[in-house]
Amino acid sequence: MRYTWIDQYLLSKAGVTKDIQKDWNWIRYQIGGKMFAAVCMDWNNEPYYITLKLEPSEGDFLRRQYEDIVPGYYMNKTHWNSVKPDGEVPDDLLKDLLDKSYQLVLGGFSKKKQREILESRVTADSLSCCGTDCSECGFLGNMCEGCNVSFGKVFHAPKGRACPIYECSVNQKKLKGCGTCSSVPCDIWKNTKDPSLSDEEFEHNIQERVGRLRK
């Protein structure tokens, strides 16, 4: 698939979660429990469609402009559209369409629910995949941009590489964070001990992080 940025782009939006619809083998991106985008996989786990929601008139116009945009695969053909993952739709256009899909689904909630979803971004952006609250770190804004902004390439990681925990949970396992991993806390966690902490302090730190992830 040419749009390798899509997962990180969608998960950077406020309130977005993802799961796998096993019966269809779809990776679904949702807001408030409602899907606004999906990467449809074949049985070799290769993407064959990116599905998103648009206003009917815009969807109809784009289908006539781009042969790689077709009526929504296994979806309502009026409101949903599917984009071929190796086609010629420009990256900037696809990002714009994904943004519009997100806004359409968000707009379907009450004003109160929309505020709750958007305000959740403050916590989501500061909480790293391992449960560390980056907003409490003295290096944030100085030596480091934070785990989510830097895609795991935090100040203490090997130069140019992601932290081993981020590499495992996000890059390899394609999770949003360690909170949904059954192996946490694992050996990777234990091998990334802050040398300034005693064993007792490190154990307490691990329990705090696990607690944040599972709230």
VOLO-169002 format. One record per residue (C-alpha): residue in three letters; x, y, z. Coordinates in pm, 1 decimal, decimal comma, padded with zeros to 6 digits. Each point is the difference from the previous one (the first is absolute). Example, Ala and Ser with C-alpha at 12.3 -4.5 7.8 and 13.67 -1.06 7.14 Angstrom:
2
VEXDO res     east    north       up
VEXDO ALA  01230,0 -00450,0  00780,0
VEXDO SER  00137,0  00344,0 -00066,0
% end
This chain:
215
VEXDO res     east    north       up
VEXDO MET  00000,0  00000,0  00000,0
VEXDO ARG  00135,6  00341,2 -00095,3
VEXDO TYR -00174,5  00184,6  00285,7
VEXDO THR  00223,9 -00132,1  00277,0
VEXDO TRP -00074,0  00305,9  00217,0
VEXDO ILE -00369,7 -00075,9  00039,7
VEXDO ASP  00005,7 -00180,1  00336,0
VEXDO GLN  00199,5  00268,0  00183,4
VEXDO TYR -00196,2  00276,0 -00171,9
VEXDO LEU -00338,3 -00133,8  00112,8
VEXDO LEU  00108,7 -00092,0  00352,1
VEXDO SER  00131,3  00353,7  00051,2
VEXDO LYS -00357,6  00132,1 -00011,8
VEXDO ALA -00189,4  00068,7  00322,0
VEXDO GLY -00197,5 -00292,1  00138,3
VEXDO VAL  00096,3 -00247,8 -00273,0
VEXDO THR  00028,9 -00370,2  00079,1
VEXDO LYS  00056,4 -00294,6 -00229,1
VEXDO ASP -00089,8 -00365,9  00000,6
VEXDO ILE -00011,9 -00295,4 -00239,1
VEXDO GLN -00334,4 -00126,9 -00127,1
VEXDO LYS  00110,0 -00362,3 -00025,7
VEXDO ASP -00288,5 -00129,8 -00212,9
VEXDO TRP  00079,8  00249,8 -00274,0
VEXDO ASN  00370,7  00045,5  00078,8
VEXDO TRP -00039,5  00376,9  00017,5
VEXDO ILE  00208,6  00238,4  00209,2
VEXDO ARG -00263,2  00246,1  00119,3
VEXDO TYR  00062,9  00353,0  00125,7
VEXDO GLN -00274,1  00128,6  00225,1
VEXDO ILE -00099,4  00308,5  00194,2
VEXDO GLY -00244,9 -00035,8  00285,6
VEXDO GLY -00050,1 -00362,1 -00106,4
VEXDO LYS -00100,8  00093,1 -00357,1
VEXDO MET  00215,4 -00088,4 -00299,2
VEXDO PHE  00117,6  00284,0 -00224,7
VEXDO ALA  00272,3 -00185,7 -00193,4
VEXDO ALA  00118,1 -00354,3 -00064,2
VEXDO VAL  00289,0 -00174,2 -00169,0
VEXDO CYS -00148,7 -00310,7 -00159,3
VEXDO MET  00246,4 -00289,1 -00011,7
VEXDO ASP -00001,8 -00310,0 -00217,5
VEXDO TRP  00064,5 -00346,2  00143,2
VEXDO ASN  00373,1  00049,1 -00046,9
VEXDO ASN -00032,9  00308,6  00222,7
VEXDO GLU  00074,7  00234,1 -00287,7
VEXDO PRO -00209,4  00321,2 -00028,5
VEXDO TYR -00238,5  00009,2 -00295,1
VEXDO TYR -00225,4  00295,3  00090,8
VEXDO ILE  00000,3  00304,8  00227,1
VEXDO THR -00361,1  00081,5  00083,6
VEXDO LEU -00127,5  00337,1  00124,4
VEXDO LYS -00314,5  00209,6  00022,5
VEXDO LEU -00079,8  00310,3 -00211,2
VEXDO GLU -00293,4  00222,2 -00081,9
VEXDO PRO -00182,4 -00176,1 -00287,1
VEXDO SER  00057,1  00280,8 -00252,4
VEXDO GLU  00375,1  00013,0  00067,6
VEXDO GLY  00032,9 -00376,1 -00011,1
VEXDO ASP -00180,0 -00015,1 -00334,3
VEXDO PHE  00220,7  00278,6 -00141,7
VEXDO LEU  00324,5 -00167,1  00110,8
VEXDO ARG -00099,4 -00338,7 -00139,3
VEXDO ARG -00031,8  00164,9 -00341,1
VEXDO GLN  00337,9  00172,1  00038,4
VEXDO TYR  00204,5 -00296,0  00125,2
VEXDO GLU -00034,9 -00359,2 -00116,9
VEXDO ASP  00164,8 -00107,5  00327,5
VEXDO ILE -00296,0  00130,4  00204,9
VEXDO VAL -00300,1 -00233,8 -00016,5
VEXDO PRO -00330,9 -00042,6  00186,5
VEXDO GLY  00048,6 -00121,0  00356,0
VEXDO TYR  00103,8 -00363,9  00016,1
VEXDO TYR -00262,2 -00192,3  00202,8
VEXDO MET -00138,4  00336,1  00117,1
VEXDO ASN -00279,8  00239,1 -00086,4
VEXDO LYS  00089,8  00112,4 -00355,0
VEXDO THR -00144,9  00349,0  00047,6
VEXDO HIS  00200,3  00108,0  00302,5
VEXDO TRP  00309,2 -00221,4 -00007,5
VEXDO ASN  00287,3 -00014,8 -00246,2
VEXDO SER  00297,4 -00231,3 -00040,0
VEXDO VAL  00345,6  00101,0 -00119,2
VEXDO LYS  00241,9 -00246,8 -00157,7
VEXDO PRO  00314,1 -00012,3  00218,4
VEXDO ASP  00247,0 -00007,7 -00289,1
VEXDO GLY -00180,5  00239,4 -00231,8
VEXDO GLU  00060,9  00356,5 -00114,9
VEXDO VAL -00201,0  00199,6  00255,3
VEXDO PRO  00244,4  00264,8  00134,2
VEXDO ASP  00102,5 -00034,3  00362,9
VEXDO ASP -00118,5  00351,9  00087,4
VEXDO LEU -00341,3 -00068,3 -00150,0
VEXDO LEU -00038,1 -00325,9  00190,7
VEXDO LYS  00094,0  00178,0  00324,7
VEXDO ASP -00263,7  00263,5 -00074,6
VEXDO LEU -00262,6 -00269,5 -00063,0
VEXDO LEU  00087,9 -00179,9  00322,3
VEXDO ASP -00028,6  00331,2  00186,8
VEXDO LYS -00345,4  00056,8 -00148,7
VEXDO SER -00111,4 -00352,0  00092,3
VEXDO TYR  00116,9  00055,2  00356,9
VEXDO GLN -00188,9  00331,0  00020,4
VEXDO LEU -00317,3 -00151,2 -00147,7
VEXDO VAL -00012,0 -00277,2  00259,8
VEXDO LEU  00100,3  00235,4  00282,8
VEXDO GLY -00275,8  00239,6 -00107,3
VEXDO GLY -00255,7 -00276,0  00049,3
VEXDO PHE  00047,5  00015,8  00377,5
VEXDO SER -00158,5  00250,7  00235,0
VEXDO LYS  00198,5  00317,3  00075,4
VEXDO LYS  00069,6 -00131,4  00348,8
VEXDO LYS  00134,8 -00331,0 -00131,1
VEXDO GLN  00213,0  00181,8 -00256,9
VEXDO ARG  00160,3  00208,1  00275,5
VEXDO GLU  00072,5 -00312,5  00203,8
VEXDO ILE  00165,7 -00167,6 -00298,4
VEXDO LEU  00210,3  00303,0 -00093,7
VEXDO GLU  00106,9  00067,6  00359,2
VEXDO SER  00119,6 -00359,8  00029,8
VEXDO ARG  00287,1  00092,4 -00231,0
VEXDO VAL  00183,4  00183,9  00277,4
VEXDO THR  00041,1 -00320,8  00198,9
VEXDO ALA  00053,0 -00221,7 -00303,0
VEXDO ASP  00277,6  00216,8 -00141,5
VEXDO SER  00197,8  00015,8  00324,1
VEXDO LEU -00029,7 -00369,3  00089,4
VEXDO SER  00267,9 -00210,3 -00167,6
VEXDO CYS -00052,7 -00355,9 -00120,1
VEXDO CYS  00162,6 -00129,6  00321,2
VEXDO GLY -00221,2  00208,4  00230,9
VEXDO THR  00253,2  00272,7  00073,8
VEXDO ASP -00159,4  00345,2  00031,0
VEXDO CYS  00228,8  00209,5 -00220,3
VEXDO SER -00151,7  00323,8  00132,6
VEXDO GLU  00174,0 -00067,6  00333,2
VEXDO CYS  00344,5 -00043,9 -00158,2
VEXDO GLY  00252,2  00282,4  00033,6
VEXDO PHE  00147,0 -00083,7 -00342,0
VEXDO LEU -00328,7  00068,0 -00184,8
VEXDO GLY  00037,5  00302,1 -00225,6
VEXDO ASN  00372,9  00008,7  00065,3
VEXDO MET  00179,9 -00319,3 -00100,4
VEXDO CYS -00312,5 -00187,3 -00104,5
VEXDO GLU -00332,4  00055,6 -00180,3
VEXDO GLY -00172,3 -00285,6  00179,3
VEXDO CYS -00059,5 -00361,4 -00096,4
VEXDO ASN -00304,7  00044,7 -00224,2
VEXDO VAL  00126,9  00306,3 -00186,1
VEXDO SER  00345,3 -00148,4 -00063,3
VEXDO PHE -00137,7 -00347,8 -00083,8
VEXDO GLY  00194,3 -00152,8  00286,3
VEXDO LYS  00332,7  00168,0 -00085,1
VEXDO VAL  00026,9  00147,7  00348,8
VEXDO PHE  00312,3  00153,1  00152,9
VEXDO HIS  00114,0 -00321,6  00171,1
VEXDO ALA -00047,4 -00226,3 -00306,3
VEXDO PRO  00289,9 -00097,9 -00230,3
VEXDO LYS  00063,8  00286,1 -00244,5
VEXDO GLY -00240,4 -00006,8 -00293,2
VEXDO ARG -00189,7 -00300,6  00137,6
VEXDO ALA -00315,4 -00047,8  00200,8
VEXDO CYS -00000,8 -00105,3  00363,7
VEXDO PRO -00009,0 -00385,2  00018,8
VEXDO ILE -00344,0  00009,5  00164,2
VEXDO TYR -00144,3  00220,2 -00276,4
VEXDO GLU  00169,7 -00211,2 -00265,6
VEXDO CYS -00165,2 -00312,5  00138,6
VEXDO SER -00350,9  00124,3  00081,6
VEXDO VAL -00063,7  00258,1 -00274,1
VEXDO ASN  00235,8 -00075,9 -00289,1
VEXDO GLN -00002,2 -00380,5  00016,2
VEXDO LYS -00326,4 -00100,1  00169,4
VEXDO LYS -00192,8  00299,1 -00144,2
VEXDO LEU -00158,6  00078,5  00336,0
VEXDO LYS -00083,8  00348,6  00122,8
VEXDO GLY  00188,0 -00081,6  00319,1
VEXDO CYS  00097,1 -00273,9  00240,9
VEXDO GLY -00333,0  00014,5  00184,6
VEXDO THR -00157,1 -00260,8 -00228,9
VEXDO CYS  00300,6 -00233,4  00003,8
VEXDO SER -00035,6 -00310,5  00218,7
VEXDO SER  00375,9 -00017,3  00065,1
VEXDO VAL  00028,6  00330,1  00189,7
VEXDO PRO  00217,3  00057,5  00193,4
VEXDO CYS  00242,2 -00200,4 -00212,7
VEXDO ASP  00377,7 -00044,0 -00015,2
VEXDO ILE  00028,2  00298,7 -00234,6
VEXDO TRP -00150,1  00218,1  00271,8
VEXDO LYS  00235,7 -00144,0  00259,9
VEXDO ASN  00303,0  00052,0 -00224,8
VEXDO THR -00075,0  00371,8 -00036,5
VEXDO LYS  00047,7  00082,3  00368,1
VEXDO ASP  00090,9  00359,5  00079,4
VEXDO PRO  00342,9 -00034,8  00169,1
VEXDO SER -00087,7  00280,6  00239,6
VEXDO LEU -00274,9 -00215,1  00157,3
VEXDO SER  00048,6 -00265,3  00264,4
VEXDO ASP -00150,2 -00343,1 -00062,5
VEXDO GLU -00287,3  00084,3  00236,0
VEXDO GLU -00061,4  00336,8 -00166,6
VEXDO PHE  00010,2 -00159,9 -00345,2
VEXDO GLU -00256,0 -00264,0  00100,7
VEXDO HIS -00227,8  00275,2  00131,1
VEXDO ASN  00050,1  00192,4 -00325,5
VEXDO ILE -00104,5 -00305,0 -00202,2
VEXDO GLN -00317,3 -00046,1  00204,3
VEXDO GLU -00090,0  00367,7 -00045,9
VEXDO ARG  00043,4 -00024,3 -00377,0
VEXDO VAL -00202,5 -00319,9 -00027,5
VEXDO GLY -00275,5  00168,8  00201,1
VEXDO ARG -00011,9  00299,1 -00236,3
VEXDO LEU -00020,7 -00222,2 -00306,7
VEXDO ARG -00286,3 -00207,2  00136,9
VEXDO LYS -00222,8  00282,8  00119,7
% end
